[in-house]
């Protein structure tokens, strides 16, 4: 699947970072956003990079 300048796949959260509920649904905007049905908040996930411990 092609996207505009990035991967079209979504990172899937297991729970809401605000209330901890698991009833999450993909949101249209912004890219990578999820909507929580419990607390009615929308949040976005973004992979910044992979860290290496030394």
Secondary structure, DSSP 8 states (H G I E B T S, - for coil): ---SSS-------SS-TTT----EEE-SSSTTEEEETTT--EEE----------
